[in-house]
Amino acid sequence: MSDKCFIVIAGTMDNLSFHYACFIAMNLSRSLPNFHFKKICKDATEWEAWIRAICKLHGWEHAKPPLIWKQCGISGTKVTYIGDVDKFRGLLLEYYNIRFDLTREELELLKTDLLRVSKLAHEVERKIGRLETEDEYRRVTIVGADRSLCLDLIPQLMTVKELHLSRGIVFSLYDEPENLSKLERITNDIKNVDESLNAITIIQDISNGLRDCDILIFLEDITREECEEHDTWYQRNYDRMKTLSKQINEYASCHIKIVFCSTGATCLCATILRNLVAKLPETSIVVVSAQYGLEVIGDITESLGTDRRDFGCPPVWGFLGISQFVDVCHMVQKCNAYSLRNGDTLEAKESVTSKLLGVEQAELKWFFSFKDNKNLYEDYLRRRVTTQHQANPQKENLRKCRAICDLLKLWYKESVGDEIIALGISSDGSFGIPSGIVFSQPACLKISDDGTRVWVPCDDFPLPDMPVSVFRNLIATAVEITRRLMSADKI
């Protein structure tokens, strides 16, 4: 399995040469038992950014679709550049003595047929998928389930109605064998809290939790040990993700969603996994980051004596677990304002007689747009620095639970809204973050061309309230760490 090689053909749906290359590979895969191929179809609008990122990663020079390369090993890190469709045909002629020649008219007919088949296959898959889930469970697997977080997380996930299929949700819990007794205690505690939570299974082989899994939640602790060198720690994260990627490639379905909310370098782990898992789209892997913002909101509202319900979660930027920044400046605050006859507005706190001047209405504003908030926040930061801040594990668990549940509610709810959340996602070049890096940023849910729901950068959101040089340094750190780890694996 580890020596398996396949051809990757990447292109755009409107490109004739891309369809030609796929046609050739499809026919070869049917007649040659050891010939395998994978197709990557990009929208024409995203091709340029995607091809730049791929070429930068591998040191290639290529511009127009299709791009074809050979990939070996289950981790997919051994790659060999082939080139365009002509180079691909030359390679087949050299190795297999097989020639494929089509006229321009035949190519146009081929493109039309393949487009029709592709659309039909997607429609059939969508209908079959709907029929298959009419009487099923949503299957959730938690890796690193010996964390105390599970005691709160599983009951809360059970309350998320958007996750329920006709027969509810089933959970598979996995951890290392030495943690089995602790995992059994946690499972019993969960069932004692709520007798209805009996759809929980402890698995000793992760493959059993990956087959037919819909959502994989990774909670495993990979924190840096005391006195551990950073490079050693990064390598430990890489080795763990390499093992997990092999298991996902071998056992998981192609529709699985992977959610990181572990303790440690979560964005680094997600970036590594994104690069090593061959069977999943990059949009299937995300990192929960709202818990950092929820912590700041709780501290600020408690310190300032304000109502928590009047605040939205602030944006969280960074390579989580290594460097991150909570942008309080661009936290949304709800306030009451009064519209005046001339169209201007007054904040409620500006004048006690303002009610006499107009109609009261709610408005959303940036936190720092209020004159006093910036000073109040700076006072809060000074107090936090001068007083010892004690972490509260129970509160931290509740924040993580809320962040995970809020994410899944939006991802699975019936209709896609306009919500913006803080989330670690695979970057596409927005905000100056290079493609291919999983980085926490403002994200919104969109429906892709193939009908799947994907989290994408909300690129019209303001940049974080910090010096540009510092923000660029956050990005550069993420890029350099990733580059070193991925390059070392190819040596």
N, C-alpha and C positions, 0 to 999 in steps of 0.2 A: 504493500500500500504506500509506503513512504517514498518508493521510487517511481510512482505513477507520474507520467508526463501527459500534458495536454496542450493544445493550441488555443490561444486566446485571440479572438477577433473582436476588435472594438471599432465602432463607427456610428453613423447617424442614420435614422430611418429613411431619410431622403437621398441617401448616397447609393448609387448604382453598384459601385465596386464593392461596397460593404455587403450588399445582398449576394453578389457574385461569389465572394469569398465564403459566405455562410452556406451557400448552395453547394460549393465544392466540399467544404468540411462535412456537411450533413451527409452527403453521398459516401464520402470516405468512411465516416463513422459506422455506416451500415454495412460496408463491405470488408473493412479491416478491423479485426477484433481489438487490436491494441491502439487504435487511433481514437482519441477523445478530443473534444473541443468545447469551449465555453464562449458564449456570445455576450458582449457588453454593448447595449444600445443606448446611446446618449442623445438627448435633445440637441438640435442644431445650435441652440442659443448657449448651451453650456459646454460645447465641444472644445472651444478654444482654451478656456480656463482648465478644463480637465486634461487636455493633451499636454499643456505646459507643465502641470503638476506631475504627470506620469513621467514625462521626459526628464524633468529635474530630478525626480526620485531615482531614476535608473541611469541617468547620464546619456540619454538618447537625443537624437535630432530627428524630429518628425512633425509634420504639420497637418496634412490632409487625411481624412478618413479613407480607407480603414487603416488602423494600426494593428499589426499582427505580431505576436511573440509566442515563444515556447516557454512553458512553465512546468517545473518539476518539483516533486516532493509534496507531501500533504500540506505542508505549511505554505507552499507556493512562493518561497523566497528565492529560488534558483530560477532566474529568468534569462532568456536569450532572445535578443531582438531579431526579428525576421524582416519586417518592413511593410510594404504595400502588397496589393493582391498579385502584382507581377512577380515580386520576389517570392511570394508564397507558392505561386504556380511553378516557378523555377526550382524551388526546394522539392516539391512533389515529383517533378520530372527527374530530378537527380536521385532522390532516394527510392521512389516507387516506380519510376519509368511510366508515370501516368500523366496524360495531357488532357486539359480541359479547354476547349475553344468554343465560344459562343459568339454569334453575330450581335450587332447592336440591337436589332429587332428582338432577337431571342432574349437578350439581357433585359429589355424593357418589359417583355412579357413575364420574365422571371420575377422582376421587381413587383409587378402587379399581383402575381400569384402569391408571393411570399407575404405581402402586406395583407392580402385577404385572409390567408391562412392564420397569420399572427393575430389579427383582430378576432377571427372566429374562435381560435384556441383560447384567447383571453376571456371571451364571453362564456364559453363552455366551462372553463375553470372557475369562473365567478359563480355560475349557477350551481355547479357541482359542490363547490365550497359551501354555498348557502344551504343546500340540501343536507350535506354531511353534518352541519353544525346545528340542525334543528333539534336534535335530541342528544346533545353532548354536554360535556363539562368543558370549562375553560381550564387549561392545564398550566399550572404555575410551578416552576422549580426554583428553589432557593439554595444557592451554593454559599457555604459559610454560615449554615443555619444554626450553629451553636451560639451565635450572638444573642444577647438579651433582647436586642431589637426585635427578634422574631416574636417574642411574647406580645408585643404591641402591634406588630405589623400584620400578622395573619388575621386577627380579629377585625382590624380596620379594613384590610383588603376585602374581607367577606361582606362588608357594608357597601362596597362600591358596586352599585347596581349595573353600571356600564360593563363590568367584567363578566357578569353572569350570563351563561348560556342557559338552555332550557333546564338543565339539571344542576346548575350552579358552578362551583369552582372546586377543583381538587389540587392539593399541594403535595409536592414531593420535596423532602428536605434532605440535603446532602452535606456531609462534612467529612473530614479525615477520620479514619478508623479510631484513632486515639481519643476522639471527642464524642464517640458514640453514646457513652453513658450520660454525658451532659445533654446531648441532643434528645435522648429519651426522656430526661427529666423535663426539659423545656416543652416537649410535645405533650406530656401528661399534664403539665401546668396549664397549657393552652386549652386542652379538652376539659379540664376541671373548671375553667372560667366560663366556658360555653359548651354545653353538651352537644350542640348542633355542629361543632367543629370536628367532626369525625372523619372528614375526607382528607386526612393528613397521613402521608406514608413516609417513613424513614427509608431511604435507599442507601445501599452500601456500594453500589456501582453507578457512577454518574451517567453511564450510557442509558440506564433505565429512566433517568430523569430528563434526558435530552430527546428521546424518541417521542414524537407527537407533542412536544412542549410548545406552548404558545408564548410564554413569557419566562425568561430566565433572569432572576434577580441575583446579582453577585454581591454578597456582603462580606466576603472573606477578608480577614485582617492581614494586610501586607504593609504595615507601618514600618518605618525605619527604626531599627534597633539602636539602643544607646551605643555611641561610639562607632556605629557602622558607617563606612565610607559611602558617599553618595553614589558613586559609580557601582559599588557592590550592590547597593539597594536597588538601583535602576535595573541591574542585570537580574536580580532576583525577581523583580516584577516581570521582566521579559521572559524569563524561563517559565514562570507560572502561566503566563498568557500563551506561550508556545504550546504547552501541554494542553491547555483548555481549547486552543484553536484546533488541534488535531482531533480532539473529542467531538467538537462541534462539526467539523468537516465530515467526520465519519458517521455520526449518529443523528444530528439535529436535522429538522426539516428546514426548507428554505424560507418559511414564513415566520420563524422564531424572532421575537424581539428580545434584545438583551439590555438590561438596565443595571448600571453600576451605581451602588451606593455604599461602597466599602470604606474602610478606614485606610488611608494611604494615598498613593499617587493614582487616583482613579482615571483622570484624563490620559495619563501615560498608558495605563493598562488598556483603556478603550482604543487608543491610537494603535497600539501594538496589535490588538485583536483585529481591528479593522483591516490592517495590512496583511494579517496571516490567514484570516478566514476567507476562503475562496468562494464559498457558495452563497454568501449573504450580501445584499446591497449595503453600502456604508451607512445608509440612513436607518438601518435596523439596530444600530448600537448607539446608546445614549448614556449620558452621565447625569445623575440627579445633582443639582447644585442649589436649589432654592433654599435648602436648610441653612446655608450660610447667611442668606438674606433674612430669613425668618428669625435667626438669632439676633441680628442687629435690630430688627423692628421691635422685638420683645424688649430688648435692653433700652432702646430709645424711648419707647412709649411709657415704659415703667419709670424711667429716669425723669422724663418731661411731664409725666402725669397726663398724657393724652390717650385718646381712645384708639386701641389697636385696630378696630374695624374701619377706621378712616384712612388706613394706609395700604397701598399695594406693596407686594414684595419687590425690593430694589433689585436692579440688575446685578448679576454676579459674573465677573470676568476672570479668565485665567486658566492655567493648566492645573486644575484642582489637585490639591495634595502636595503640590510643589510651590505654586505661587498663585494667589487669587486676590481679587479686590472687589469689595461690595460698594457699589456706586450709590451712596445715599443721596447725592445731589439729584439724581434722576429717579428717585423714589416718588411714586404718585401719592398725593394726599388729597382727600376729599374735603372740601370746605363749603360753607354756606355763603352765598353772595346775593346781593340785591340789585336787580336791574333797574336802572334809572330811566327817566324819560328821554334823556339824550343818548341812550344806548350804552353809557358807561356802567361799570359795576363797582360796588364797594364790598370788601370783605366784611363779614359780620362783626369782626373784632375791631374794625376801624371806626365804627360809630354806633353807639347804642341807640341812636335815633334813626338808623338807616331803614328800619322797618317801615317808617312813615314815608320813605322816599320811593319805594318801589316794591317789586315782587321778589320774594325769597326763592332762590334756586340753588341746586347743588352744582358745584364745579370741581373739576379735577385739575390739579396744578402740580408742577414739580416741587419737591420738598423745599429746595433752596430758593424758590421764587418768593417765599414769604420772608420778609425783612429780618425777622428775629430768629428764624430756624437755624441759619448757618452758625450764628453765635451760640445758640443753645447746644447745637451738635458739637461744636468745638469744646464747650465746657464739659459736655458728657465724655468726650475723648480724654480730656485732661484728668477727669475723675477716674476713668477706667485705668489710665496709666499709673496713677498714684495709689490706687487701691488694688489689692490682690484679687484677681478674678478667678473664682472657683468654678470649674466646669461642673455642670449638673448632668450626669449620665441619663437620668430619666427624661429631663427636658430635651436633651440632645436626641434621644430616641424618638420622642414625640414629634420633633421637627422633621426628622428624616421620614417618619411614617407619613406625615402630612405631605411632604414633598413628593414621595413616591405615589401616594394615592391621588394627589392632584394631577400629576403627570398622566397616570393611566386613565383617569376619568376623561381627560381631554382627548387622549389618543383613541379611546374606544367609544366615545359618546356618539350618538346617532348622527349629529350634524357637526360640521367643522365651523367653528366660530372665528372670532378675530382676536382671541386672547394672545398675549405675549408673555412668555415665561422665561426664567433663567434656566438654561439647560446646556450641558456639554454635548455638542454635536460635531459631526464632521464638517469642517469649514469648507467654503466654496470660493474663498478669495475675498469675501465681504470683510469690511473693517480692517483690511490689510493683513488678515490672518491667512496664511497660505493654505491652499487646498490639501486635504489629506491629514490635517492635524485636528484631533478632537479637542475642542477648546470651549469653555463655558462662555456664553454670550446670549443676548436676547434672541429668542427663537419663536417662530410661529408655525402652526400646523397647516400644511397645504396638501392638496390631492394631486398626485403625480399623473403623468400621461397614461400610466398603466392602471390607474385607479387606486393605487395604494396611498396610504396616508404617511406623509414624511415630515419630519421637523427640519426647517430650513432657517438660516439666519434672517432675522428681521432687519434688513440692511438699511432701512430708513430711520432706525433708532439712533439717538445721539451717541457719539463716542464717550467713553467714561471720563468723569471729571478728575483727570489726573494729567500730569505733564506727558506730552506725546512721547518723549524719549523713554519714560518709564513704561508706558504701554507697549512701545516697540520692544523694549527689553523683555517684557513678559512673553511676547510672541517669539522673540529670538531664542529665549531659553528653551521653550517648548520644541522649536524646530531643531535646535542643536542636539538636545538629548535624544530626540527621535532619530535623527540622522545617524548619530553614533551607534545606537543600538541596532538599527536596521542594516547599517553598512557592515557592522561586525559579524552579523549572521551570514553574510554572503561570502566572507573570506574562507 
